[in-house]
């Protein structure tokens, strides 16, 4: 993927001359299946439980960071290590209305990684993918973490 493909249907040249550094731009994509990260795929990535830990997955409840004990297994954490996410605890918090931020999603999701690489090439800078899923905007029928295996 290159930068122009990422911005499509918006013109990359127009973006550079009229928007870059001046004003934000929201690009709406039309058509089914055109999303970069559909819910089904996002759930598959979240099911990669060995990757997700207290550092790579941040959880917020009532506008405050959740204590790691509330969504991670903290019993066997080595000094300096990160506690792994406990899928059952996380599902329970999500059911209560917690929000999450999936840090560095591009490392475990190639399609998001391709966008990050395109942005790094275009702007000669480091880029990261940090999707934020606020509970209030997430449809209950598509609740993330649903596909995670039980703890």
Steps between C-alpha positions, in 0.01 A plus 500: 500500500620851428384836633267570205326162547456574869337839431278379214248611395651833611782634280845488662613818319200693628572373849860623483413845366179580685491292820842384617608717791192722463184317595373151583339280239249221554471266203181299479518179307192372322409140441497186709829336587715802425607554859862461592424300812153342512371383840552136409868558422550718805362221719739254333794725584382544858487121527882491470521478877879450523551853361260690724618606845463796733734704280357414158132519600382789716158485659299795630193492718300811583769721343779354714766242430389161629727332751695220336366257760155559351589378150832315523644190664743638755586181690813392309640830374878517520670818617510745209252291302153587383190318621313315222140591428244264650223465237229422756582803714518722194164376369346575839637857498385553143151383596497764775588774252880510491685644199829377362803620307691237301857631491719416201227310319710526183745246642246217498263606221667508155228708333541773762877456478483577126329834574756585768784420257339719231470792744862456610617507137285802411596714798847362581394452861412225743134402507295283733151351502316558827130440447279616782167329554281707727215295640234761431562474125539124479186307409427230758446246225859552389665508839873452459669221688201274428724264306770474764532151644389453860768531766 
